[in-house]
Amino acid sequence: MTRRPLPLLLTLAAAAAVVQGDEGWRQASPARRIELPADHASHPDYRLEWWYYTGHLRSDDGRSFGYQLTFFRVGVDRVPRSPSRWAVRDLHMAHLAVTDIREGRHLFAERLNRAGVGWAGAATDRYHVWNEDWRVQRQGERHVLRAATPELGVDLMLGESPPLLHGENGFSRKGATPGNASHYYSMTRMPTHGTLRVGERARTVSGTSWMDHEFGTSFLESTQQGWDWFSVQLDDGSDLMVFQLRETGGGKGRHSSGTLHEADGRVVPLGRGDFELAPETAWRSPQTGAMYPLEWVLRVPAARLALRVRALVAGQELTPSRSGVSYWEGAIAVEGTRAGRAVAGRGYLEMTGYAGRPMGEVLRGPR
């Protein structure tokens, strides 16, 4: 499909909308409950929404890959005055990345388009999100992901796993200001198979994916620099999600939190004081100059869990030219102990706010 250029003015309009007031947009509320499969679909009454897929895949020739496919919706004007289809109500971004672990390569592509003229969108009556020819949709109880450029591509089918609700029944608070929160759930172990392409070589792959879906209107306080988010699938059958919000003056924000999903189905919410994160070895990005910690120590004392986290490839930074927000997102390996026994696993790590504007300015709450 032919790529349509997007004027720089439109990108700036989206950035401006994110830091303006929240009049007319619905705020996340603890009274709202997640209902699936209906909540896979889009929620246009909220200003911010994303559908996130990451996973570890192994090819039929024994190669290991990580992948990320993310669709973002950013509300610009909830009720445009102009009746034109060209009026910008929402902007839709999409990021595709593949990590070739053996070769130490990370490939990235992006899309940015307006809704209304059919270039991008998200259905409200079913799960179908698209940006040009990239798309994710639900067929039965499977999620079908398709995205490709001349350099890379994925065509994957994911089976659903039981949903994991974060925070208070899916209400995840990010700041003290009312409304600085999201509705947030994951599917943590989605069996995955299909094809992955790097260059002209397509490989049959299989593995496990993790899905996050989050929607709200304002997320962060203006004093928050960014976040460090970890998703971990352990070989004892348990899954762990934690994120710490970094304050601009240093320190861990009090609304940092997480969820431990035990192999027997028990769900353990984690507050700020229930887990520890200590950064170790860092890597400097040649593109942005940011220093990203690529090794961490992660502990959950009450679960007697101590993990060492390491990035499988250093250069997994994404530097989108169209949104202007750079971040590091990549495949990780973990090993350590739980209750005195060896445990290992894999997952994904996302780090924001290490370069450019603080994320608290980008996703600022109401003023």
Secondary structure as GFF3:
##gff-version 3
##sequence-region A 1 367
A	DSSP	alpha_helix	8	19	.	.	.	ID=ss1
A	DSSP	three_ten_helix	38	40	.	.	.	ID=ss2
A	DSSP	beta_strand	48	59	.	.	.	ID=ss3
A	DSSP	beta_strand	64	75	.	.	.	ID=ss4
A	DSSP	beta_strand	90	100	.	.	.	ID=ss5
A	DSSP	beta_strand	105	114	.	.	.	ID=ss6
A	DSSP	beta_strand	120	122	.	.	.	ID=ss7
A	DSSP	beta_strand	128	131	.	.	.	ID=ss8
A	DSSP	beta_strand	134	139	.	.	.	ID=ss9
A	DSSP	beta_strand	142	148	.	.	.	ID=ss10
A	DSSP	beta_strand	152	159	.	.	.	ID=ss11
A	DSSP	beta_strand	163	165	.	.	.	ID=ss12
A	DSSP	beta_strand	171	173	.	.	.	ID=ss13
A	DSSP	beta_strand	181	198	.	.	.	ID=ss14
A	DSSP	beta_strand	201	216	.	.	.	ID=ss15
A	DSSP	beta_strand	224	234	.	.	.	ID=ss16
A	DSSP	beta_strand	239	247	.	.	.	ID=ss17
A	DSSP	beta_strand	257	261	.	.	.	ID=ss18
A	DSSP	beta_strand	267	270	.	.	.	ID=ss19
A	DSSP	three_ten_helix	272	274	.	.	.	ID=ss20
A	DSSP	beta_strand	276	279	.	.	.	ID=ss21
A	DSSP	beta_strand	282	284	.	.	.	ID=ss22
A	DSSP	beta_strand	291	293	.	.	.	ID=ss23
A	DSSP	beta_strand	295	300	.	.	.	ID=ss24
A	DSSP	three_ten_helix	301	303	.	.	.	ID=ss25
A	DSSP	beta_strand	305	311	.	.	.	ID=ss26
A	DSSP	beta_strand	317	318	.	.	.	ID=ss27
A	DSSP	beta_strand	327	338	.	.	.	ID=ss28
A	DSSP	beta_strand	341	352	.	.	.	ID=ss29
A	DSSP	alpha_helix	359	362	.	.	.	ID=ss30
###
